[in-house]
Amino acid sequence: MQIELRLKSVQDFAIRAYDPNDDDIRSILMDVCRAIAAQSEFVVSGFGQERWPVDVETDLPVFLKQLPSALHAVQDGVTTEIDFYEQGIERVIALEPADGKYLATCTSQTRWQPIPTVEEIPGEELEEMLLTAREAFMRTLAAAAPELHSHPWVLQWLRGTTEQE
């Protein structure tokens, strides 16, 4: 299993006003991913498929929404999952700790079936992969939209919470 963000340099983009009644962190993540889609790649592989059919504009915000809580779970050595629920991909990776490593189990809700369904990944390697993805996104956010880098919703997201205070 591999998850990687290949975020190239991006130019500043226009930030819109976010309404706390209509928006949340998902709005920010979707806007940023839409803005960087042409200059970036989101690569997921594993479970018998060299490259999953994921993209920056649709699937990356779904992954990013779950990233901090999944990272915190891995750092705490507890079970978590990453759900790629968008139409066309519809897969869940359940991550279960086992003796310093994680067992990653992929379940598909489409005709595509993972072979193998379970892959082992060292806990440190999984944590580093998730940290690297988060840091790549945050560097891009700081460069392209510095005002969003410190937005309260982004700070909550980094902590693994998304409830608006």
Phi and psi in degrees as GROMACS dihedral restraints (atoms count N, CA, C in turn):
[ dihedral_restraints ]
;  ai    aj    ak    al  type     phi  dphi    fc
    3     4     5     6     1  -142.4    20    10
    4     5     6     7     1   135.5    20    10
    6     7     8     9     1  -130.5    20    10
    7     8     9    10     1   126.6    20    10
    9    10    11    12     1  -145.8    20    10
   10    11    12    13     1   139.5    20    10
   12    13    14    15     1  -107.2    20    10
   13    14    15    16     1   126.4    20    10
   15    16    17    18     1  -111.7    20    10
   16    17    18    19     1    88.6    20    10
   18    19    20    21     1  -102.5    20    10
   19    20    21    22     1   113.2    20    10
   21    22    23    24     1   -86.4    20    10
   22    23    24    25     1   174.4    20    10
   24    25    26    27     1   -61.7    20    10
   25    26    27    28     1   137.6    20    10
   27    28    29    30     1  -126.6    20    10
   28    29    30    31     1   155.7    20    10
   30    31    32    33     1   -90.7    20    10
   31    32    33    34     1   160.2    20    10
   33    34    35    36     1   -54.8    20    10
   34    35    36    37     1   149.8    20    10
   36    37    38    39     1  -133.9    20    10
   37    38    39    40     1   159.6    20    10
   39    40    41    42     1   -69.8    20    10
   40    41    42    43     1   130.2    20    10
   42    43    44    45     1   -95.6    20    10
   43    44    45    46     1   132.3    20    10
   45    46    47    48     1   -95.3    20    10
   46    47    48    49     1   166.1    20    10
   48    49    50    51     1   -78.0    20    10
   49    50    51    52     1   135.7    20    10
   51    52    53    54     1  -104.4    20    10
   52    53    54    55     1   127.0    20    10
   54    55    56    57     1   -93.2    20    10
   55    56    57    58     1   120.0    20    10
   57    58    59    60     1   -61.4    20    10
   58    59    60    61     1   -18.2    20    10
   60    61    62    63     1   -84.2    20    10
   61    62    63    64     1   -27.6    20    10
   63    64    65    66     1  -113.2    20    10
   64    65    66    67     1   -17.0    20    10
   66    67    68    69     1  -121.6    20    10
   67    68    69    70     1   166.8    20    10
   69    70    71    72     1  -158.5    20    10
   70    71    72    73     1  -165.5    20    10
   72    73    74    75     1   -57.7    20    10
   73    74    75    76     1   -31.9    20    10
   75    76    77    78     1   -60.0    20    10
   76    77    78    79     1   -35.7    20    10
   78    79    80    81     1   -62.7    20    10
   79    80    81    82     1   -45.3    20    10
   81    82    83    84     1   -63.7    20    10
   82    83    84    85     1   -48.2    20    10
   84    85    86    87     1   -59.9    20    10
   85    86    87    88     1   -43.0    20    10
   87    88    89    90     1   -65.3    20    10
   88    89    90    91     1   -42.6    20    10
   90    91    92    93     1   -63.4    20    10
   91    92    93    94     1   -44.6    20    10
   93    94    95    96     1   -65.2    20    10
   94    95    96    97     1   -45.8    20    10
   96    97    98    99     1   -63.3    20    10
   97    98    99   100     1   -37.5    20    10
   99   100   101   102     1   -62.6    20    10
  100   101   102   103     1   -40.7    20    10
  102   103   104   105     1   -70.5    20    10
  103   104   105   106     1   -31.3    20    10
  105   106   107   108     1   -99.6    20    10
  106   107   108   109     1    -2.4    20    10
  108   109   110   111     1   -54.7    20    10
  109   110   111   112     1   -41.5    20    10
  111   112   113   114     1   -70.0    20    10
  112   113   114   115     1   -24.2    20    10
  114   115   116   117     1  -107.5    20    10
  115   116   117   118     1    11.4    20    10
  117   118   119   120     1  -137.2    20    10
  118   119   120   121     1   163.2    20    10
  120   121   122   123     1  -133.3    20    10
  121   122   123   124     1   142.3    20    10
  123   124   125   126     1  -117.6    20    10
  124   125   126   127     1   116.9    20    10
  126   127   128   129     1  -119.0    20    10
  127   128   129   130     1   123.1    20    10
  129   130   131   132     1  -127.4    20    10
  130   131   132   133     1   135.7    20    10
  132   133   134   135     1  -144.8    20    10
  133   134   135   136     1   165.5    20    10
  135   136   137   138     1   130.0    20    10
  136   137   138   139     1   172.8    20    10
  138   139   140   141     1    58.8    20    10
  139   140   141   142     1    38.2    20    10
  141   142   143   144     1    88.8    20    10
  142   143   144   145     1     0.2    20    10
  144   145   146   147     1  -122.1    20    10
  145   146   147   148     1   117.8    20    10
  147   148   149   150     1   -60.7    20    10
  148   149   150   151     1   -36.7    20    10
  150   151   152   153     1  -146.2    20    10
  151   152   153   154     1   117.5    20    10
  153   154   155   156     1   -72.3    20    10
  154   155   156   157     1   152.1    20    10
  156   157   158   159     1   -81.0    20    10
  157   158   159   160     1    64.7    20    10
  159   160   161   162     1  -109.2    20    10
  160   161   162   163     1   157.4    20    10
  162   163   164   165     1  -136.5    20    10
  163   164   165   166     1   169.0    20    10
  165   166   167   168     1   -72.5    20    10
  166   167   168   169     1   -43.3    20    10
  168   169   170   171     1   -71.6    20    10
  169   170   171   172     1   -36.2    20    10
  171   172   173   174     1  -102.5    20    10
  172   173   174   175     1   -51.0    20    10
  174   175   176   177     1   -86.6    20    10
  175   176   177   178     1   -30.7    20    10
  177   178   179   180     1   -62.8    20    10
  178   179   180   181     1   -44.3    20    10
  180   181   182   183     1   -61.0    20    10
  181   182   183   184     1   -34.2    20    10
  183   184   185   186     1   -63.1    20    10
  184   185   186   187     1   -47.1    20    10
  186   187   188   189     1   -63.3    20    10
  187   188   189   190     1   -47.1    20    10
  189   190   191   192     1   -60.8    20    10
  190   191   192   193     1   -38.7    20    10
  192   193   194   195     1   -55.3    20    10
  193   194   195   196     1   -37.4    20    10
  195   196   197   198     1   -91.7    20    10
  196   197   198   199     1   -15.0    20    10
  198   199   200   201     1   -56.5    20    10
  199   200   201   202     1   -52.7    20    10
  201   202   203   204     1   -60.7    20    10
  202   203   204   205     1   -42.0    20    10
  204   205   206   207     1   -68.5    20    10
  205   206   207   208     1   -36.6    20    10
  207   208   209   210     1   -65.8    20    10
  208   209   210   211     1   -41.7    20    10
  210   211   212   213     1   -62.3    20    10
  211   212   213   214     1   -46.2    20    10
  213   214   215   216     1   -61.8    20    10
  214   215   216   217     1   -39.1    20    10
  216   217   218   219     1   -62.9    20    10
  217   218   219   220     1   -44.0    20    10
  219   220   221   222     1   -64.5    20    10
  220   221   222   223     1   -42.5    20    10
  222   223   224   225     1   -62.6    20    10
  223   224   225   226     1   -31.7    20    10
  225   226   227   228     1   -87.3    20    10
  226   227   228   229     1    -6.0    20    10
  228   229   230   231     1    71.9    20    10
  229   230   231   232     1    34.4    20    10
  231   232   233   234     1  -118.0    20    10
  232   233   234   235     1   166.9    20    10
  234   235   236   237     1   -69.4    20    10
  235   236   237   238     1   142.4    20    10
  237   238   239   240     1  -152.8    20    10
  238   239   240   241     1   178.8    20    10
  240   241   242   243     1  -149.9    20    10
  241   242   243   244     1   157.3    20    10
  243   244   245   246     1  -123.2    20    10
  244   245   246   247     1   121.8    20    10
  246   247   248   249     1  -107.1    20    10
  247   248   249   250     1   113.7    20    10
  249   250   251   252     1   -94.3    20    10
  250   251   252   253     1    81.5    20    10
  252   253   254   255     1   -90.6    20    10
  253   254   255   256     1    -6.9    20    10
  255   256   257   258     1   -62.2    20    10
  256   257   258   259     1   146.9    20    10
  258   259   260   261     1   -56.3    20    10
  259   260   261   262     1   133.2    20    10
  261   262   263   264     1   102.6    20    10
  262   263   264   265     1   -32.2    20    10
  264   265   266   267     1  -101.9    20    10
  265   266   267   268     1   -58.0    20    10
  267   268   269   270     1    40.2    20    10
  268   269   270   271     1    65.7    20    10
  270   271   272   273     1  -136.9    20    10
  271   272   273   274     1   149.1    20    10
  273   274   275   276     1  -123.7    20    10
  274   275   276   277     1   133.1    20    10
  276   277   278   279     1  -108.6    20    10
  277   278   279   280     1   112.0    20    10
  279   280   281   282     1   -89.9    20    10
  280   281   282   283     1   131.5    20    10
  282   283   284   285     1  -115.7    20    10
  283   284   285   286     1   116.3    20    10
  285   286   287   288     1  -122.9    20    10
  286   287   288   289     1   125.2    20    10
  288   289   290   291     1   -68.8    20    10
  289   290   291   292     1   144.3    20    10
  291   292   293   294     1  -157.1    20    10
  292   293   294   295     1   100.4    20    10
  294   295   296   297     1    53.6    20    10
  295   296   297   298     1    55.0    20    10
  297   298   299   300     1    81.4    20    10
  298   299   300   301     1    -2.2    20    10
  300   301   302   303     1  -127.7    20    10
  301   302   303   304     1   176.6    20    10
  303   304   305   306     1  -120.9    20    10
  304   305   306   307     1   139.3    20    10
  306   307   308   309     1   -95.1    20    10
  307   308   309   310     1   117.8    20    10
  309   310   311   312     1  -100.6    20    10
  310   311   312   313     1   118.2    20    10
  312   313   314   315     1  -113.0    20    10
  313   314   315   316     1   123.6    20    10
  315   316   317   318     1  -102.1    20    10
  316   317   318   319     1   129.6    20    10
  318   319   320   321     1  -121.4    20    10
  319   320   321   322     1   132.0    20    10
  321   322   323   324     1  -109.7    20    10
  322   323   324   325     1   141.3    20    10
  324   325   326   327     1  -105.1    20    10
  325   326   327   328     1    18.8    20    10
  327   328   329   330     1  -123.5    20    10
  328   329   330   331     1  -174.8    20    10
  330   331   332   333     1   -68.1    20    10
  331   332   333   334     1   -27.9    20    10
  333   334   335   336     1   -64.0    20    10
  334   335   336   337     1   136.1    20    10
  336   337   338   339     1  -126.4    20    10
  337   338   339   340     1   135.6    20    10
  339   340   341   342     1   -71.8    20    10
  340   341   342   343     1   136.0    20    10
  342   343   344   345     1  -139.4    20    10
  343   344   345   346     1   104.0    20    10
  345   346   347   348     1   -81.0    20    10
  346   347   348   349     1   165.8    20    10
  348   349   350   351     1   -85.5    20    10
  349   350   351   352     1   -20.0    20    10
  351   352   353   354     1  -126.5    20    10
  352   353   354   355     1   133.4    20    10
  354   355   356   357     1  -127.3    20    10
  355   356   357   358     1   146.5    20    10
  357   358   359   360     1   -97.1    20    10
  358   359   360   361     1   141.3    20    10
  360   361   362   363     1  -141.8    20    10
  361   362   363   364     1   130.4    20    10
  363   364   365   366     1   -57.3    20    10
  364   365   366   367     1   139.7    20    10
  366   367   368   369     1   -55.2    20    10
  367   368   369   370     1   -42.6    20    10
  369   370   371   372     1   -65.1    20    10
  370   371   372   373     1   -37.4    20    10
  372   373   374   375     1   -67.9    20    10
  373   374   375   376     1   -40.9    20    10
  375   376   377   378     1   -64.3    20    10
  376   377   378   379     1   -45.2    20    10
  378   379   380   381     1   -60.5    20    10
  379   380   381   382     1   -44.5    20    10
  381   382   383   384     1   -64.1    20    10
  382   383   384   385     1   -39.6    20    10
  384   385   386   387     1   -62.2    20    10
  385   386   387   388     1   -44.1    20    10
  387   388   389   390     1   -69.6    20    10
  388   389   390   391     1   -41.5    20    10
  390   391   392   393     1   -60.7    20    10
  391   392   393   394     1   -43.5    20    10
  393   394   395   396     1   -61.9    20    10
  394   395   396   397     1   -41.8    20    10
  396   397   398   399     1   -63.9    20    10
  397   398   399   400     1   -44.9    20    10
  399   400   401   402     1   -63.0    20    10
  400   401   402   403     1   -45.0    20    10
  402   403   404   405     1   -67.3    20    10
  403   404   405   406     1   -36.9    20    10
  405   406   407   408     1   -61.7    20    10
  406   407   408   409     1   -43.6    20    10
  408   409   410   411     1   -65.1    20    10
  409   410   411   412     1   -43.9    20    10
  411   412   413   414     1   -66.5    20    10
  412   413   414   415     1   -36.3    20    10
  414   415   416   417     1   -63.0    20    10
  415   416   417   418     1   -43.6    20    10
  417   418   419   420     1   -64.7    20    10
  418   419   420   421     1   -42.4    20    10
  420   421   422   423     1   -62.0    20    10
  421   422   423   424     1   -43.4    20    10
  423   424   425   426     1   -62.8    20    10
  424   425   426   427     1   -37.8    20    10
  426   427   428   429     1   -75.8    20    10
  427   428   429   430     1   -40.9    20    10
  429   430   431   432     1   -90.3    20    10
  430   431   432   433     1   -29.6    20    10
  432   433   434   435     1  -147.8    20    10
  433   434   435   436     1    70.8    20    10
  435   436   437   438     1   -56.1    20    10
  436   437   438   439     1   -30.6    20    10
  438   439   440   441     1   -68.4    20    10
  439   440   441   442     1   -26.4    20    10
  441   442   443   444     1   -81.0    20    10
  442   443   444   445     1   -24.4    20    10
  444   445   446   447     1   -55.2    20    10
  445   446   447   448     1   -34.1    20    10
  447   448   449   450     1  -111.7    20    10
  448   449   450   451     1    16.8    20    10
  450   451   452   453     1   -61.5    20    10
  451   452   453   454     1   140.2    20    10
  453   454   455   456     1   -54.5    20    10
  454   455   456   457     1   -36.6    20    10
  456   457   458   459     1   -67.6    20    10
  457   458   459   460     1   -36.9    20    10
  459   460   461   462     1   -67.0    20    10
  460   461   462   463     1   -41.6    20    10
  462   463   464   465     1   -64.2    20    10
  463   464   465   466     1   -39.5    20    10
  465   466   467   468     1   -64.5    20    10
  466   467   468   469     1   -42.7    20    10
  468   469   470   471     1   -58.9    20    10
  469   470   471   472     1   -44.6    20    10
  471   472   473   474     1   -60.7    20    10
  472   473   474   475     1   -33.1    20    10
  474   475   476   477     1   -76.4    20    10
  475   476   477   478     1    -9.5    20    10
  477   478   479   480     1    91.6    20    10
  478   479   480   481     1    12.9    20    10
  480   481   482   483     1  -121.8    20    10
  481   482   483   484     1   149.7    20    10
  483   484   485   486     1  -130.0    20    10
  484   485   486   487     1     7.8    20    10
  486   487   488   489     1   -71.8    20    10
  487   488   489   490     1   132.0    20    10
  489   490   491   492     1   -75.8    20    10
  490   491   492   493     1   132.3    20    10
